[in-house]
Amino acid sequence: MLRLFAVFALLGSLIPAANAQDALRSECLAMANAPPRATPVGLRRVAAKGKAEEVAITYAGHSTYTIDTPGGLRIATDYNGAYRTGRLPDIVTMNRAHSTHYSLFPDPKIAHVLHGWGDDGKPAQIAERIGDVYVRNVTTDIRRTYGDYSGGDMIKDGNSIFIFEVAGLCIGHLGHLHHQLDETHFAAIGRLDIVMVPIDGTYTMSLDGVSEITRRLRASVVLPMHRFATPLDEFIRRIGQQFEVDERTERTLKISRDTLPATPTVIILSGV
């Protein structure tokens, strides 16, 4: 117990005060200091038949994945309204780097529209329990100029990494990431079991840069996105031999805490 309080104290010193209480509510932050693959018994979600609950993750297009939760919610990442798979999502997250990552006029039937930027000029601060999912964000900076991929002037906290905690899984979406992450970012992200990574190599980050972040996060499952013409082999070569590769013929991955691969694995869904 003392060790757990020490972890929360450290997180409180590394992340903004407004987010410090998230450490007390977030399963992923609580698990960040646990041994690999260890999940506190109280945090494991188990279905009626004794098996861990599954989520279904579907590649919709570009940087949009949908996540269907055991409780019946549907989440869509970097939602712009163009990439749809079946019914309308209940929760959408957006980044404002380009118009292909957000919509200012989403369908009014979408109950929860979460912006990765602050509408009041302040950093977005999202920490919401919606049904069986806990959604939170970690802000990142974005380039001010669309065509400048070498760095350029940056808008502080203009985008967000979104983390979805559901069924004992910690699922992260890196969004339209434009820069390396520092220790404060990694501390605020915590543990990830599944991470969605942009691999275009130009519009977001270089392949070397995003590969370094992927290795550092060391999630059990890596889901590439935002690929354009990037050869998948190039990304796989850069992240290193410690990652297995699993190329699927279907667009949907059904996965639970119990079925995470033992070795970190890049899973390439159809359409990527």
N, C-alpha and C positions, 0 to 999 in steps of 0.2 A: 504493500500500500504506500509506504514511504517513497518507493521508487516511482510509482505512478504520479504522486504529487510533484516529485522532482521533475518529471517529464513535462507536466502542465506548466510548472514554473518556468522552465526553459522556453517552452513555446510562447508563453506570455511575454517573455523578454525579446523574442525574435519577430513576432507578428504585431500588427497594430492593436492598440488596446481595445478597440471596438470589436476585434475578432478574437480576443483572448478567450472569451467565454465559449467560442466554437470548439475549443480544445476539450471542453467538458461535455459537449454534446456529440462530438464527432467520433464515430467508431474507428475511422481510418487514422486519425491522429492518435487515438489510444493504442491502436495496433502498431503504430510506426516504431515503437520501441520494443515490441514483442519479438520473440524468435521467429524466423521465417516460417510461413504457413501456419503459425499458431494463432488461433482465434479464441478469445475468452468465451467460455461456455454461454454466458449471458448474451453474447452478441451474435451467436450463430442462429440463423433463421432456419427452422426445420418444418417441412410440410407434414401433413397429417400422417402420412405413411412412414415417417421417420427419415426421409431423404431431405437433403438440403434443397431449398427452393431454387428454382432456375429463373434466370432472366434470358430474354431473347434479344439479341443485338443484330440489327439489320442494316446493311450498307444501302443508303438511299441514293447517294451521289455527292460528288464534290467533297465537302467536309461534313455532310449531314449523315449521321447515324441515328436510327431510332432504337430506343431501349424500351422493351415491354417488361413491366415489373410483375411479380407474382400477384400483387394486389390489383392488377388490371389497369394500371396507368401506362400511358405511352409518352415518352420523352423524345424530342427531336433536337439535335445539336446544330448550332450554326444555321438556324432555320431561316430560309428566305422565301418559302412557299412554293418553290419550283420542284423540289424533290419530295415526292410523296410515295408512301407505301401503305395503301389501304386507308384506314380511317384517320381522321384528324388527330393530332397529338393533344394531350392534356397539358403538357408542359413544353415550352420551347425556350432554348437559350440562344443568344445571338452575340456576335462580335461585329464591330463596325469598320474593320479594316477595309473591306470592299462591300459593295452592294450585294454580292453573291453570298454574304454571310449574315444578312439581316433583312428584315422587312419592317418598315415603319407602319405598314397597314396589314398586319396579320389578321386572319379570320377572327372575327369577334367571338366565335364559339370556343376559341382556345382559352382555357381558364387561367393559365399562368404564363405570362410572357416576361422572361428574365433577360434584361440587357446586361452585357458584360462591360458596359461603360456607365458612368454616372450621368444621369439626365440633369442633375443640378450642378454640374461642374466638379463634383467631388467624386472620389473613387467609388465604384459600385461595391456595395456590401450586401452579399446575399448569403443567408443562412436560414433556410426554410425547411420545415418538415411538412411535406405534402403527401398525404396518404402513407404508403409504405416506403417512401424515399426521402432522404435528407439531401438537399441540394445546397452547395456552397461554392464560393468562387475565390480565386487568387488572382489579383489584378496583375497585368503586364503592360508594358509600354508598346506603342505602335508608331510606325513612321508617319510623319505628317504628309509627305509627298508620295503619291501613288507610284510614280515611276522610279523612285530612288531606292534601290535594293542594296546599297552599299552602307547604309546606316542612316545618315542624314538627320534632320531635326526630328525629334521624337515627341509624341504626346504621352505624358506620364499617365499611367493607369487607364489607357484608352481601350484596352481589351481585357479579357479574363480567361483564365483556365477554369473550367467548370469541373466539379467533382460530385459524383452521384453515389450515394451510399445506400445500398439496397440489398436485401437478402444476404447480408454478411459480406458483400463484395464492395470494393472500393474502385470505382470506375472514373477515370479521368479523361477529359477531352482538352488537348493543348490549345485548340483554337488556332487563330492566325498569328502564330508566335513569331516575333521579329527579333528576339535577342536571347542571349544565354541567360540562364537562371542562376541566381546567386543563392547563398545559404538560407537567406530569409525566405525565398520562394520555396525551396525544398522543404524547409521546416513547416511552412504553412500548408503545403500539399499533403505531407504525411505519406502514409503507405498507399500504394496503388497496386491493385491486382490486375487491372486491365487499363491500358492507356491507348488513346487514339492520337496518332502522330502525323503531322503534315510532312510529306516527303517530296514536295515539288522542287526544293533545292534552290529556288530563286525568289519567288514572291514572298515566302515566309523567311526561312533561314537556309543557310547552306546545308548540304547533306552531312558534312562533317559536324556542324554545330548541332543539328537535331539528333544525330547519331550519338553524340556525347551525352546529351540530355537523356536519351532513351536508355543508354547503358547505366547512367546514374540512377534513374528511377527503378530500373530492374523489375518491372512488372512481370507477372507470370504470362500475360498475353499482351502482345503489341498488335494493334490494328492500324495499318497504314491508311492514309486518306490524303486528299488534296495532292494527287500525284501528277496530273497532267501527263507529260511525256517521259517522266523520270523512269529509267529502267529499274525495275524492282531489284534486280541483282545488285545494282550499285548501292542501294540502301542496305541490303542484307550484308554485302561485303564490308561496309563501313561499321556496322554495329558489332561485328565480331562473331567468332565461332561459338561463343557461349549461348547464342540464340539458335533454337531449332526453327525450321520453316515448315509451315503447314498450309498448302494452297488448296482451297476448297472450290467446289463447283456450285455451291449454293450461296445465296446472299445473306443468310441468317445463321448466326451462331447461338446455340442454346447452351448455357453454361451455368454452373453453380459453384459455390465455394468448394465442394467436394470434388468437382471435376476439373479444377484448374490444372494445367500441365505441371509436372514435377520440374521440368526444365523450362526456363523462359522461352517463349515461342512466338514467332511472328506468324499470325494467322491472316492469310490473304483471302478475303471473301470475294465472291464473283462480282464483277463490276469495278473493282478497285483498279 
